[in-house]
């Protein structure tokens, strides 16, 4: 029997900049105004980021990009006690970002979508990935063939019609967060992964994925967005916490 895939993000304990005695992952999220102007955030971006924002064809995409970069810098600044200008974020293999000078100290990952940006950060995880999408994202059955395994398609077909859309979003976002955490880019076919939502847990079955070291969460925000987080950690238990960013 499939579990209710999403948990309200408000059910997670509040994150604290002072850290935690328990191994943890903090999720910062910001349901920004989708009608805002990305240029208002330009002062917090690097010259290269401002150039990238200006190159987006649609303003909504430029705003989501700028809001994400702003959230990322604010969170890293708080967690590391560094000024925003002293954060040097660089892209590693397959484009996965890391913080120069702090490669082995902290793991983080960023996602942005229309109306929401989310950032995961941890000192306890060796690999970390996050993805977000509007929960009501329409996914055509034909499109699901590109990322759902045969087992997942059977689960979707056996589900109530009202549950199928959110189930497909759950499969898609958790695979995205997992692949982002692995840092392999597009080298792994999402359809080769099978997500199991059973017995109150989330597992990904795939040879060599070392799933016993992975912790997955599927969350939903009051704004109607889904957030998936995947973290690899030597800790058997990993506390997930959340912080709603106000933009200030």
C-alpha positions in Angstrom: 0.0 0.0 0.0 1.5 3.3 -1.0 2.0 5.9 1.7 0.8 9.4 1.6 3.8 10.7 -0.2 4.1 14.3 1.0 4.4 15.6 4.5 3.7 19.3 5.3 6.9 21.1 5.7 5.5 22.8 8.8 5.6 19.4 10.6 9.4 19.6 10.6 11.1 21.2 13.6 12.4 24.7 13.1 16.0 25.1 12.0 18.4 27.0 14.2 21.6 28.7 13.0 23.3 27.5 16.2 23.2 24.0 14.8 22.0 20.8 16.4 23.5 18.1 18.6 22.0 15.6 16.3 23.0 14.9 12.6 20.7 17.1 10.6 19.8 18.7 7.3 18.3 22.2 7.2 15.9 23.2 4.5 15.5 26.9 3.8 12.6 27.8 1.6 11.2 31.0 0.3 7.8 31.4 -1.5 8.8 34.6 -3.1 6.5 37.0 -5.0 6.4 35.6 -8.6 5.5 39.1 -9.8 8.6 40.7 -8.3 11.6 42.1 -10.2 14.8 40.2 -10.1 16.8 43.4 -10.4 15.9 44.2 -6.8 18.1 41.2 -5.8 21.0 42.1 -8.2 23.1 43.6 -5.5 23.4 40.2 -3.9 24.5 38.5 -7.1 27.9 38.2 -8.7 28.6 39.8 -12.0 28.4 36.5 -13.7 25.0 35.7 -12.0 23.6 39.1 -13.0 24.7 38.4 -16.6 23.0 35.0 -16.5 19.8 36.4 -15.0 19.6 39.1 -17.8 19.9 36.4 -20.5 16.8 34.5 -19.5 14.0 34.9 -22.1 11.3 35.1 -19.5 11.3 37.4 -16.5 9.8 34.7 -14.2 12.8 32.5 -14.9 15.2 35.3 -14.2 13.4 36.1 -10.9 13.5 32.4 -9.8 17.2 32.2 -10.6 18.0 35.4 -8.7 15.9 34.5 -5.7 17.6 31.1 -5.5 21.1 32.6 -5.6 20.1 35.1 -2.9 18.7 32.4 -0.6 21.8 30.3 -1.1 24.1 33.1 -0.1 22.0 34.1 2.9 21.9 30.6 4.2 25.6 29.9 3.7 26.5 33.2 5.3 24.4 32.3 8.4 25.7 28.8 8.8 29.3 29.6 8.3 29.4 33.0 9.9 30.9 34.6 6.7 30.0 37.8 4.9 28.1 37.2 1.7 30.9 38.8 -0.3 33.4 36.2 1.2 31.4 33.2 -0.2 33.1 31.8 -3.3 30.7 29.2 -4.9 32.2 27.2 -7.8 30.9 24.5 -10.0 32.5 21.0 -9.7 32.2 18.0 -11.9 28.8 17.8 -13.7 28.0 21.3 -12.5 27.4 20.4 -8.8 28.4 23.5 -6.7 30.6 23.6 -3.7 32.1 26.3 -1.5 35.7 27.0 -2.2 37.8 26.5 1.0 35.0 24.5 2.7 34.7 21.5 0.4 34.8 18.9 3.3 33.0 21.0 5.8 29.5 21.4 4.4 27.2 20.0 1.7 24.5 22.0 0.1 22.1 22.1 -2.9 19.7 24.6 -4.4 16.5 24.4 -6.5 14.2 27.0 -7.9 10.8 26.9 -9.6 8.0 29.3 -10.3 7.1 31.0 -7.0 9.5 29.0 -4.8 13.2 28.5 -4.1 14.6 25.9 -1.6 18.1 25.3 -0.3 19.3 22.3 1.6 22.5 22.5 3.8 24.2 20.1 6.1 27.4 19.3 8.0 26.3 15.7 8.5 25.6 14.7 4.9 28.3 13.8 2.5 26.0 14.2 -0.5 22.9 16.4 -0.7 20.3 17.1 -3.4 17.0 19.0 -3.5 14.3 19.6 -6.1 11.0 21.4 -6.1 8.0 21.7 -8.4 4.4 23.0 -8.2 2.4 20.1 -6.8 -0.1 20.4 -9.5 2.4 20.2 -12.3 0.6 18.5 -15.2 2.6 15.4 -16.3 1.2 13.6 -19.4 1.2 9.8 -19.3 3.5 9.7 -22.3 6.0 11.9 -20.5 6.0 9.6 -17.4 7.4 6.9 -19.6 10.7 8.8 -19.7 11.3 8.8 -16.0 9.1 6.1 -14.4 10.2 2.5 -14.0 7.8 -0.3 -15.0 7.1 -1.0 -11.3 6.2 2.7 -10.7 3.9 2.8 -13.8 2.0 -0.2 -12.3 1.6 1.7 -9.0 0.3 4.8 -10.8 -2.1 2.7 -12.9 -3.5 1.0 -9.7 -3.9 4.4 -7.9 -7.0 6.5 -7.7 -7.2 9.0 -10.6 -7.1 11.9 -8.1 -3.8 10.7 -6.7 -2.0 10.0 -9.9 -0.7 13.5 -10.6 0.8 14.0 -7.1 2.3 10.5 -7.3 4.1 11.3 -10.6 5.4 14.6 -9.1 6.7 12.6 -6.1 8.5 10.1 -8.3 10.0 12.9 -10.5 11.2 15.2 -7.7 12.7 12.5 -5.5 14.6 11.1 -8.5 15.8 14.6 -9.3 17.0 15.2 -5.7 18.7 11.8 -5.6 20.5 12.3 -8.9 21.6 15.9 -7.9 23.0 14.5 -4.7 24.9 11.8 -6.6 26.3 14.5 -8.8 26.3 12.4 -11.9 24.3 14.8 -14.1 22.4 13.0 -16.9 24.5 9.9 -16.8 21.8 7.9 -15.0 18.5 7.2 -16.7 15.7 8.1 -14.2 13.6 5.2 -15.5 16.3 2.9 -14.1 15.4 4.0 -10.6 12.4 2.7 -8.7 11.0 4.8 -5.8 9.2 2.8 -3.1 6.7 4.7 -1.0 5.8 2.1 1.6 5.5 1.6 5.3 6.1 5.2 6.1 9.5 5.3 4.3 11.0 6.4 1.0 13.5 4.1 -0.7 15.2 4.1 -4.0 16.0 0.6 -5.4 19.0 0.6 -7.7 22.1 -1.5 -7.9 25.1 0.2 -6.3 23.0 3.1 -4.9 23.9 2.0 -1.3 20.4 3.0 -0.3 21.0 2.1 3.3 23.1 5.3 3.6 20.4 7.5 2.0 17.7 9.5 3.7 14.8 10.9 1.6 12.0 13.3 2.3 9.0 14.5 0.3 7.4 17.7 1.6 4.7 20.1 0.6 4.6 23.9 1.3 1.6 26.1 2.0 2.2 27.6 -1.4 1.4 24.3 -3.1 4.9 23.3 -4.0 6.5 19.9 -3.5 10.1 19.7 -2.2 12.1 16.5 -2.4 15.4 16.1 -0.4 17.9 13.3 -0.6 20.9 13.1 1.7 23.7 10.5 2.0 25.1 10.3 5.5 27.0 7.8 7.7 24.4 8.7 10.4 21.7 6.1 10.8 19.2 8.8 11.8 19.2 12.2 10.2 17.0 15.1 11.5 15.4 17.2 8.9 14.6 20.8 9.9 13.0 23.8 8.1 13.2 27.5 8.0 10.8 29.8 6.1 12.8 32.7 4.7 11.0 36.0 4.4 13.4 37.6 1.9 14.9 39.9 4.6 
